[in-house]
Amino acid sequence: MLVRTVTNILDANNRIARDNRALFDEKKVFVINLMSSPGAGKTSLVERTIDGLRDRYRIAVIEGDIQDSFDAERIAKLGIPVIQINTGGACHIDGNMVQEILPNFDLGAIDLLITENVGNLVCPAEFNVGENIKVMILSTPEGDDKPRKYPLMFEKSAALIINKMDLMAHVSFNIDKAIKDSLIINRNLSIFQVSCKTQAGLEQWFEWLRDRMNDFFARRP
Amino acid sequence: MHELSLIQSLLTIVEQYAGREKFSRVRSLKLSFGRLSCLDRKSLEFAFSVQSAATIVEGAALDFEILPARIYCFSCEEDIVLPGALAEYCPRCQGQDIVLSGGTEELKLLEMDVD
């Protein structure tokens, strides 16, 4: 007997992500799912973004790591609510992991929740957690071939942050090629060239993010 | 690694169908995904062989439909299937005004042959 199914294998996760989204909408929390390779600068970007936006928004962070809590400790030092998810080997965080730790936050007192995913260019792109937007970082030492090798993450992201621009002179990274390939995959991608170390280019990212957040809050007065 | 999570979800979906449609054995499963979706067929097969042990899908054959990468070319005004991975220009007119239009489809269970 042949049974026609046509079921997306990720449906179960997508349902949980939608439940998370409904809760975030009700509590007016703007959520970013931040993704990149290990070492591209996710935690540094989170630290800079906290510095840049904390005067206007109440920020909290979820740190996803396979193990350990170094990153969460870096964020906690800034006096920001942070919860660590140890995935215990899983290469991404999923909707269920986020749902389970949400009771630890006072969502009514948060405007922006940044979910720092496990360092990985493959799996995190598949698993929604209930975010408003996915944002990815590509750092110049990783090489300009990443859009072509890992197109899914570029397709799903609303913004691409090209980090470590201060190292451009020391690595072979063709910025024009990286941008061109990224835009073939996703025409709507907003691209920012930054250095979390020197802070160059971060102001444009803050401005873009503020606009996105203000649109979201304006629709939920 | 994500193949393990995906196969686990697949097994859950099959078990839900089995409860609803009252079958006790699965002979074969047909799955599909895009060739740019960062899924590996061999890893899926390996994860399936390990995780399906002692379930109603143990021993079932896996059949894959792998969808090609496609671009839309604004000069040709047409969707064009690419022979390999992502291209930098349209393989037909060499034009550079192109956008990815297919190939990143996520894993789906299309159909099952069951007893």
Interface residues (C-beta under 8 A of the other chain):
Chain A: M1 L2 V3 R4 T5 V6 T7 N8 I9 L10 D11 A12 N13 A90 C91 H92 D94 L121 V122 C123 A125 E126 F127 P147 R148 Y150 P151 L152 E155 K180 D181 I184 I185 N186 R187
Chain B: M1 H2 S5 L6 S9 L10 T12 I13 Y17 E21 F23 L36 S37 C38 I71 A85 L86 E88 I98 V99 L100 G103 T104 E106 L107 K108 L109 L110 E111 M112 D113 V114 D115
